[in-house]
Amino acid sequence: MPHQSIRHLREVQRAAFVAEGPVTAAERSARLQRVIDLLVEHHEALCAAMDEDFGGRPAVFSTMNDILGSLASLKHARDNLASWMTPDPRPSVAPFDAFGATAWVQYQPKGVVGIIGTWNAPLYTLLSPLASVLAAGNRAVLKPSEIAPRTGAVLAAAVAQHFDPALLAVVNGDAAVAADFSAQPWAHLVFTGSTAVGKAVMAAAAANLVPLTLELGGKSPVLVGRSADIGNAAERIIVGKAGNGGQLCVSPDVVWLPREQLEPFVAAARACHEGMFPDSADVVAVVNERHHQRIAGYLEDARARGARIETAGLADGRRMALHLVIDPPADSLVATEEIFGPAMVVNTYAGIGEALAAVNAAPNPLALYYFGSDPREQQHVLDHTLSGGVSINDVTMHPALADAPFGGVGASGMGHYHGREGFLAFSHARSVYQAGAHDPRREWGMLPPYGDQLRAMMRAAVTP
């Protein structure tokens, strides 16, 4: 789709937004329900498209991750938006509050929001933020990832069947289309993807002062304390790592554990993975050959530099075995790049302070995980790290919190969606002051010409 067409679509939506005026809670709820109905009606076709795009993605996983995950966000927004919309009373200005002056914050929609999704969760990264966008009363244009073209095509047809493009539309196309999309003067722009592309999106948005929500990922670390049950920790970590073949923005990328627990962890991890995947049928394939070669390159670099690599499961084309890369050099590719695939760094420590220092020396991750039963150590980890979100004694679970903000910090992104925080992100918080019937300023000598009494009163008000 050429640049002019994207611009025209945004302008059509903007004109419709202005013409409509306030969007009632009932209308917002109805719009969310139509997206819900769309997903319910087309979920099988969408899962089949995701399977084709990945070259192997079980329908059960696509249903769980993209269909049900999106439905959870949409239903929560539908059921709660009326309370989120309520004007928020605030204290008025003294002493005018004594004469009837009031104040409140009104939450208004921003207008037309652009949402750029990514291939690893090709529906969820579009429809979960859309839940917040529609709850806030906005209109939206979606840009699916070109790496998942079949999913994008099915979604576009389904949206066209259920929605007027003046309210909700889908734009498909390659990276050049995505670049044009990023350059539009949206009321707000959402992007999910890599940090490098996120910087380009932010630069494009800056030309029009477009506010951004960026969800960028990073090397999400797992800190395993000495008080942790190593078998339970290994199982939960591997269950999370195996999700989507490791192709999740919150996938555990590097595990830090006590040196003496290394061999029990490796054994438990292998047993868990091979128990879940006795063959490759339920393994999610690496999305394409370019990414397959990228991950293989990380592993070859680590192997060439002397790192020990343990594997679990069988390889079948792009359905890769799980690789545990143990204590690789700190500057190796697998240790420095986000893996986004079925490989994981396992680092050992003598004291957890070493792990904390390494985590804090790296860019802030989207997710951080801690395993242990020591409450003081747990609080120390929470107090001395910074990440988008945290799961304790599990991994990849906090993004499923429908009523808690999901987003990154620093290199892992900015802004949130989900829950009331998502509604606020896509709303303009507009302060309103309403004066009382009587204005006492003139009779109190507060208007020019200023007198000595007012000067003395102002001086007396300057207090620490």
N, C-alpha and C positions, 0 to 999 in steps of 0.2 A: 504494500500500500504506500503510495507516494506521500511525501511530506504534506502537500496541499490537502489530501484527503483526511489525514489525521487532524490537521488544523480545522478543517471544515466540520468534522465530527465533534470536536471539542466545542466549536462555536455554536453548533446546533444545540448541544446539551446546555451550554451556558445560557443561551437565549430562552430555552425551556425552563431552566432553573429560575431565571429572573421573572419570567411571566407567571410562574406558578405561585410564587410567594411562599409563606410559611407552609411547612410540610407537617401535617398532623401526626400524632403518635399512631393513629389507626392506619394512615397511609404508609408510614415507614414500616410498620409491622406487616402490612400486606405485601410490600415489596420484598421483604425478607422471606415471607412465606412463599412467594413465587420462586425465589432462588432455591429454597428447600424443595419445593415441588419439582423443580427442574432436575435437581440431583437425584431425587427418588425415581423419577421417570427414566432418566438416562444413565443411571449408575452402571448398568451392565456394559453399555456401549463405551462409556468412559473408561471402565476397568480394562476392557479389551484393547482400547487404544493405548493405554499406559503399558500394557503387556507388550504390544508391538513396538512402541517407542523404545522400551528398555531392551528388547530382545530377550525377554524373560523376566516377568514380574508377576508373581501369583496374584490372582484376583482377590484372594483373602487379604493379602497385605495392602493392596490398593484400596480395598473397601475400608479396612481398618484405619489406614493412615490418611488417605485423601478424602474419601467419601464421609466416613463417620466423623473424622476430625473436623471437616468443614461444617457438617451438620451441627456438631456441638457448638461451634462458634456462632452459627446463624441462629440456632434456637435460643441460645442464651441471650443474644442481643434482642431477638424478637420478644422474649418474655420479660425483659428488664428495661427496655429503652424508655418506657413511659416515666419511670421513676428517675432515670438519668436526665430527662428533659426538664424536670421541674426547676423553675428559677430558684436560685440559691440566695436567700436573704443574707445581707451583710450589714454590719453596723454602719449607720450613717455618720455624717460629719457633725461633731459637737461644736457649738451648742445648738445647731439647727435641728438636731434630732428631737429636741425638746419642743420644737414648734411644728412637728409633724413631718419633717424631712425623712425620707426612707431611701434605701439602696438595695440593689440586688445584682446578681450576675445572671445574665441570660445566655444560654448556649445556642448558638445559631450555626447552621450548616455553612461550610466555606464555599461550596459551589461544585465544580467538576474536578474529580480526583482521578489521576492516572495511577494504575497499579501494574507494575512489571513483575511477573512471576518467574520462577526458575524451574529447571527441568527435574530436579530431584524429588520435588513434591508438587507436580505440575498443576494440581487443582488447589491443594491446601494453601499454597503461597499466593494464590489469587483470591480465593473465596473466603478464607479466614479474615484477612484484612477488609474484604468487601463487607463482611458482617458489620464491622465497626463503621465503615464509610456510610452504608445505608442507614444504620441506626442513627447516625448524626444528621440524616436528612439530605445527604449529597447525592449527586449522580456520578457515574463512573465509566471509564473506558479501561478495559483489561488488555494487557499485552502478554500472552503466553510465551514461553521459551521456544525458540526455534529448534532446540534440540529434542523437543517432544512435539513434533508437528501434527501427528495424528490426534493426540489429545487436544491440541489447540483447535484443530478443525472440528472435532466433535463438539467441543465446548462452544465454539462460535455458532454452529448450527443450532444448538440447543438454546442458547441465549437469544438468537434471532427469532426462534419460535415462541419464546415466552415474553420477550421485552421489546418495546419500542426503542430503537437506537438512540432516541433523544433522552432516554433514561439510563440504559445500560447497553454497552456494546463491546465487541471483541475485535481487536486488530491483530492479525497474524502477519509474520514476516521475519526477515533475517536480522542480523546485527545492525545493518544500516537503518532498518525500520525502528529498531529499539533506540538507536541514537537520535533519530528524529523525534520519537516519542518523548525521550528525556528532555528535549529542547523546547517542548511546548510550555506555554504559560499556565500550567495547571494551578488550581487552588491549593493542591497538595499532591505530592508524588510519593508513591511507595515503591521501593525496589528491594528485591531479595536476590542475592547473588554474591559474587566474590568481592573482596575488599578492593582489588584493583579496578574492577568495573564500577564498583560503588563510588570510587573517587571520580571517575569520568562522569557518572550520572550527577554527582554533586556539583561538578564544575559546570555542566550544562544547565542544571537547575539554577545556579547562581546568577546566570545572565538575566533571569526573570524573577529573581528573589522568591523562588518557589520553596515553601517549607517541605522538608523531607522526613520520611520514615525509611531508614536503611536497616536491613537485617542482613548481616554480612558473614557471620560464622567465625572461624578461627580455630586454633588448636585447643579444643576443650579438654582440660586436664582432669584426671581422677586422682585424688589423694586418699590413699588407703592407710589408715592409722594402725598402730600395733594392737589396738583393742578390737579391730575388726575380725569377724568370722571370715577367714580367707576363702573358704569354699563358697559361702553365700555371696561374698563380694565378687568372686570370679564369675559365678553364674549370672548375676545381675548385670555385670559389665559386658559379658559376652552376649547376653540377650539383647542389650541395647546396641552393641556394636554390630550385631548381625542384622539389625533392622535396616531394610532397604539396601542391603549389601554394604553397609557403612557409609552410604551416600545420604547422610542427614547433616544439617548444619549444626546440630547439637550432639553429633556422634562423638563418643569418647575417643580422643586422638592419642593421648599419652597417659599412661598409668604410672604413678609413683607409689612404690610399696617397700616395706622393710626388706633389707637384703636377704635376711634369713627366710623370708616367705616366698622367694622367687620360684623355687622348684614346686612347692605345693600350689602356687598360683597357676603356673604353666600347666601342670597336670589337671587341675580342676577346670581350667579354661578349655583345654582340649576335650576333656570328657563332656563338658556341657555342649560345646559346639557340635561334636560328632553325634551326641545324643539327639540334638535338634535336627541335624541334617545327615541322616544315614545315607542319603544320596543327594543329588543336586537339584531335585525337583522344586523345592521350596526356597532355594537360594535366589536372591534378586541379582540379576546380571549387572555388571558394570555397563553403564548406559551406552557407550559406543567404543569403537576401537581406539580413538584418540585418548580417551580417559583410561582405557585398559593399558595402553602403552605408557601413559604417564605414571600410573601406579607401579607397573613393572620396572620402570626406570628408577623410581625411588628405592625399590627393593634391591635392584642390582647395584646401585650406588652404595647402599648400606652393606651389602654382602662384599663388595670389592674393598670396602674399608674395614673389614674384619668383624662386622657385627654378627652376632649369633641370631639366626632366624628360625623360629619354630613354626610349623604349619599344623592346621587342623582342617579336616574335611578334604573332599576331592575336587579337583579342578575340572571344569567342563566348558572349554571355550572362554567366554567372558564371565561365566559363573566361576569366580575365583575361590580358591581355598582361603581361609583366614590365616594371616601371617602375623606373628608376634615378633617384633624386632627388639631385641634385648640390649639395653645400654649402648645404643649406637653413638658415634661421635656427635657432639653437640651441634656441629655445623653441617651434618649430613642432610640430604634432602628430606628424608623421612622425618627427621627431627625438627626441621625448620618450616616445611611447607604443610599446609592443611592437606591431609591425606585424601579424604573424601572417597573412601573405598575400603575394602576388606583387609586392612592392615592397621596395626596399632603398635605404638612404641611402648615398651615396658622398661622403665627406669627404676633402679634400686637406690635406696638411701640408707645411711646410718642413723640419721635423725631427721624428723619431718621438717625441721627448719631448712634443710638443704632443698627439699622439694618446694617449700613456700618461696624461698629465694629465687628459684628457677621460674616458678609460675609468675612471680611479680616482675621478673626481668623481661618477660615476654609481653607482647600486646595483650590487652584485656580480652579474654575469650567471651563467646556468646554464652557458654555454659561452664559451670564448675561443679565437680562432684566430690563428695567426701563420704568415706566409709569408716565407721568406728562407733564404739559405745562409750567413749570418754567425753562427757559433756563439756568439760573445760577445753579440751583440744578442739572439739567441734566449734565452740564459740570463738576460739583463737583463729581457726581457719576462716570463719565468716568475717571476723573483724579485720583480718590482715590480708584479704584478697579483694579484688574487684572484678565482677563478671556480670554479664547480662542477667543471668538467673542461676539458681543453685538447686540441685537435688541431693538429698542426704540419704545415704544407705540405698541408693538406687541411681540410675542414670536415665536421661532423656524423658523424665516424667513431668518436670515443671512446665514445659510448653503445653501440656494437656490441661492446665488449670484455666478453665473458661472464664473465671472471674478474677484473674490476676494478670498484670501486664506482662507481655512477652516482647522482648527487644534486647538490643545490645548496648554496649557502652564503649566509647573510644573506637578502636579499630574493628570491633565487632558490630558497630552500628550506632544508631540513634533513634529515639522515638519508640513508641509502643503501639501494639494493638492487643485485642482481647479485653473483654469486660468494660467497666466504666472508664478505665484509663484509655482504652481504644476509642470509645465515644468522645472523650475529651480531646484526644489527639486530632480528631477530624472535625472538631467544632471550634468556632470562634467564641471565646469567653468574653462576652461584651458587658462591661460595667455600666450600670444605669443608676443615676441619681435623680430622685424626684423631690423637688422642693415642697415644703409645707406652705400653707396658705399665707402665713405671716413671715415677713423678713425683718428681723430686729436690727439689722446693721446700722441703719441711719439713726435710729433713736439711741443706739449705743455709742454713737460717735465713731463708728468703724469705717466710714466713708470720707473721702476728702471734702473739705480741707481737714487734714489731721490735726488734732489738738494734743496738748500736753498729757491729758488723761490717757489717751490711747497709747501715746509713746511709752508712758509708765507701765501700762498694762502689758504691752508687747515685751518690754524689758523683763517684766516679772515672769512672763511665760517661758523665757529662755532658761530652762532648768536642766540639770543632768539627768 
